[in-house]
Amino acid sequence: MKIWAKTEELKEGKFLVVRRDGTVPHWPHFVLGARDPATPEALRAYARECVRLGLDKDFTDSVFELAHDFERYRFEQGQGDADAPPHRKDSSAVLTAMRGGDATICVRVDKCNVKKPAA
């Protein structure tokens, strides 16, 4: 399956990204999850490029640290399935926000985020 943002039926993407002030960025973005086995190396590649570009050392060090945190999380909680098809019921308000409309949404803690068996 393609990444959701590259399909016609799921072109809004998989995640709604919201800034702390409640606004949604208008530019393309890609969310990396700790259960995705490709994420730690993706973060390290990003950090290496930040170093090459001369970005702040504390910033780049924290990205490397985050990669390690993600590896530890996946080891403790189980591996995810980044390429899985949709398996949750969409919220119409969230889809409205993802499509550029104003919406009031209810946010809930993911109670389904239980430890997965080792792969």
WOZINOR-V71176 format. One line per field, one symbol per residue. phi: phi as a letter, one per 20 degrees, with the letter a starting at -180 (. if undefined). psi: psi as a letter, one per 30 degrees, with the letter a starting at -180 (. if undefined). Layout:
BEGIN
phi = ???
psi = ???
END
This chain:
BEGIN
phi = .ffgfddffcffoeceecffenedfeefbbeddfeffefgfffffffffffgfnfgfffffffgffgfgfffgfffdoeecgeffgbcefeffffgffenefbdcddcfffeeegeffe
psi = klkefglefhffafkjkklfgglkkflklkkklffkffeeeeeeeeeeeeeefglkeeeeefeeeeeeeeeeeeeeflkaifgllkglkkkeeeeeefgglklklkkkkjffilkllk.
END
